Amino acid sequence: MDNLISNLSNQNNQSQNTNENQNPITYDSLFDQLDQEAQERKEALLAQFEMQKKARTLALPTEDKDVKKQLRKLKHPICLFGENAENRRDRLRDVLMSLINSGAEIPELITHKEEKDDSKEKEKQEMYFTEGSHELYSARLLCSYYSLLRAKERIQKQKNSKLENADQLIEEKARISSVFKKIKNFTCQSSQIADGRPISSCAISPDNHFVVTGSWSGSSNIWSIPDCNLKFSFEEHLERVSDVKFHPYFISISDSDSNEMIEENSNEPTNHPSIKTEAPFAFATSSLDSTIKLWSLTKEESLMTLKGHTDRISKIAIHPTGKYLGSTSFDKTWKLWDIETGKTILTQPGHTHEVYAIDFHCDGSLVCTAGYDAIAFVWDLRTGHQVMVLDGHVEKIMSAKFSPQGFQISTASDDHTVKIWDIRKKKNIYTLPAHSKLISNVLYEKKNADFLITSSYDNSVKFWSTNDWSLQKTLRGHDAYVLDFDISLNSQFFVSCAEKTWKFWTFDD
């Protein structure tokens, strides 16, 4: 028995010694094992980060239809349940990365811009020109002659009114103070419902006897002032009226003893008041039906219809000579029309988006156009050259007006600001944070440019001093967007339109 116990003890000791020799456990071996596992995890993370980096730099199609084409080309389903375009693009990235890691060949990616056939020739940008007509040549000559005379008169007038001593300075300050005092007394004297649809535009006649309003219904109405009674109504446009303008030389002669209109060289009465017009037409209207119509107060039908734009017409302006009309359109062009013949004498591209605003310089030498590209251009009518680029707004420009002084332009934008540009310096000299919403129109006082007027979608009209650009008066009375306004030549009357009404403002005695 003792021998048996001794043998078993020896075998157990030998087994323990064998196990200790085969699996020795030490601190060094344990740390080495942990370091090896950490290194493996580190390498795996680095590999994962490298794959993510490659995935981010991988050029993928941006359009969903191109992503689907690529997935189909790789023999993967083009759409999974509950998957949107972003998820689909991420799935394409994962598929391509798995192919890259496996070393498989990747087919050429499909992109919308690069899938065109190489056989097609690339468009070459080159200079081009359109041959000017004899009518355009004559118009440029007339604008040159007219503008030189007007500029000479304007500059001489400015020299004569130059303040040379303290007494003249005091008189000028007193005059401006009187103007601002009158402005602050502007109150609404009348409010008229003009149409069943919103009123898009309004204008006061040069003789201060009439107001014309244009409506979204396509009709135009003539109202007498200051009694604000409806006199005429004209309906020919098929779409909404976008703008209305009186001819600058329009003069009306009303017969106070009769409410019947007597046409010139005729003794037979008709259904209109007695009006005689010195201009070739009384007023012009533009419309979304891509036409411009010229109207007389002696006929119910339009005198002439101007056709040429391929999209809706935004705004119109009449040249100081009274012989030409400018128009802007959503077809990205502006046109110059001969009023006598009704023909287009100039179609000018240049804007990259819809053209909206237009105005002629008081001398008749320049024209300013602006639009939805947030840029205004100044063009020389005498040469046809683009002479100035007004780049500064961040949203579409809704209105642009020259100052009667001749050296400033104001532009109103959807960015809620009005920018003042100096033509002489060719730069922006002041930015006016005028309103809290889109500014629909801007206009200088028509005689001396003593103040600037702005209207906005915040339902207000504001008057600003052109000396220090301080706010002088805010007119509130409309319950909707103020779309348009106008002021008389003598600054005694003011009209504004919003929604279905127009309001007549004057001084409160």
Secondary structure, 3 states (H helix, E strand, C coil): CHHHHHHHHHHHHHHHHHHHHHCCCCHHHHHHHHHHHHHHHHHHHHHHHHHHHHHHHCCCCCCHHHHHHHHHHCCCCCCCCCCCHHHHHHHHHHHHHHHHHHCCCCCCCCCCCCCCCCCCCCCCCCCCCCCCCHHHHHHHHHHHHHHHHHHHHHHHHHHHCCCCCHHHHHHHHHHHHHHHHHHCCEEEEEEEECCCCCEEEEEECCCCCEEEEEECCCEEEEEECCCCCEEEEEECCCCCEEEEEECCCCCCCCCCCCCCCECCCCCCECCCCCCCCCCCCCEEEEECCCEEEEECCCCCCCCEEEECCCCCEEEEEECCCCCEEEEEECCCCEEEEECCCCEEEEEECCCCCCEEEEEECCCCCEEEEEECCCEEEEEECCCCCEEEEEECCCCCEEEEEECCCCCEEEEEECCCCEEEEECCCCEEEEEECCCCCCEEEEEECCCCCCEEEEEECCCEEEEEECCCCCEEEEEECCCCCEEEEEECCCCCEEEEEECCEEEEEEECC
